[in-house]
């Protein structure tokens, strides 16, 4: 057993400099893989990009309507901006313009609950889409779903604290 531990600790992987695809492309490589032309992947990423843009606009509208929430909503704004950028990079396209947003709730507590509900719905939508594709698109959609689920939980907690302090 000691001999095999010594043998294993003495091994060191040499870096592959042969230019083999996968070594320089893709996750951890120096160049990103080319965007997919698979219609299922393109449709999933396009839908996700539109949904993220809509949610980003919703965050902005809530922040403007309820200035006291701006600090609390800042992390969601930053996360969705990063998601949009990543979708643009992986998908190789400009996100489509989102349609008209529904009216905002009349009070801050309801606005937080509305955002939390939208985050949770998108989380489920993106997790479902991730299960239908593979590779970089699946990874990205799963990451979106995880972030949205976390934001939904955070917004729910903030909403409960807001109600409790009212």
N, C-alpha and C positions, 0 to 999 in steps of 0.2 A: 504494500500500500504506500509506504514512504517512497519507494522507487518510482511509482507512477505519479505521485504528487510532484516529485522532483522533475520528472520528465515533462509533465504538463506545464510547470512553471517556467521551464527553460525554453518553451516554444514561443515564438513570436511570429505573428502573421505579417508577411511582407505585403506592401501595397502593390496592387495590380496596376501596372502602367501600360497595359497593352491596348487601351482604348476600347475595351470591350463594352458594348452598351450595358447600362446598368451600373457601371463603375463611375461613369461621368454624367449619366443622365438620371433623372428621377430624384426621389427623395434622398437627400444628403449629397447628391452629385452637384457638379458645377453648372450644368445646364438643365433646365426643366424639360420634361417630355413634351412632344408636340400635342396640341389640343386634339381631343378625340373628334372623329367625324361620325361616330356611331350615333344614329338618330335618337336612340333611347337615352344615351348619356347627354347629348346636346339638349334634349328636351328637359331632362331632370335638372341640369345646371342652369338652363334658361329660366325655368320655373322658380328655382331656388333664388336666382339673382333678382327676379322680379319681386318675390316675396320679401327678401331682405331689404330691397330698396323701399318697398311700401312700409315696412316696419321702421326703417330709419326715418322716413318722413313722418311717421306717426310719433316717434320719439321727439322729433323737432317740434311738431305741432303741440304736443303736451307740454314740452319745456317752455314754449312761448306762451301758452295759455295759463300755465301755472308756474310762474318763475321760482317759487319756493321749492319746486321739485328738481330744478336744473342740476344741482349737485348730485342728488341721488340717481338721476338718470344718465349722468355723464358716462359711467362705465358701459351702459348699454349702447350709447351712441358710439363710443370708441370700438366696442366689439363688432357692431354691425358695419362700421366703416372698414374694419380689417376684413370682415367676411366678404364684403363687396369687392374689395381689392383682390382677395384670393380667388373668388369666383371668376373675376375678370381674367386673372392670370391663368388659371387652370382651364377655363372654358375658351379662352382666346377670343372673347367678344366683349362689346360694351353691353352692360346690363340694359334690358329694355326699360322704357319709361313706365313707371307704375301708373295705374289709372287713378281716378279720383278717390280720395280717402273718405270713409264714412265720417259723419259728424262726431266730434269729441264729446265725451261725457261732460256733465255740468259742474262736477266737483273733482278735486284732486284725488280723493280716495277712490272714487269710481274710475278715474282715469288710470290710476295705478293697477287696479283690478283688471281693467280692459287690456292694458299692455301685458299683464301677466297671462291672461287668457290667450292672447294672440301669440305670445312666446311659446306657450305650451302646445297650442295647435300646430305651430310651425315645427316644433320639436318632433312631434309625432309624424308630420308630413315628411320631414327631411330624413328621419330614421327609416321610414317606409321606403322612401326613394333610394336610400343608401343600400337597402337590402336587394334592390332590383338591378343594381349596376355593380361594377367591380373596379379595382385599381384605384387610381388617384381620385376619381369622382366619388367612389364609395367612401373613401377615407374622409374627403372634404365634407360630404353630406352628413356623415356620422359626427364629425367635429361640430358642424353647425347645430345638429340636433342636441348634442351634449351642452353646448354653450347656451342654447335657447332654453333648455330645461333648467339650467342653473339660473339664468336670468329670471325665468318665471317664478322659481322658488324665492329668489331675492326680492322681487317686486311684491310677491305675496306677503312676505315678512314685513317689508316696508309699509305696505298698506295696512296691515294689522297694527303696527306701531302707531301709524298716523291716526287710526280710529281710536286706539287706546289713549292717545294723548289729546284727543279732541274733547 
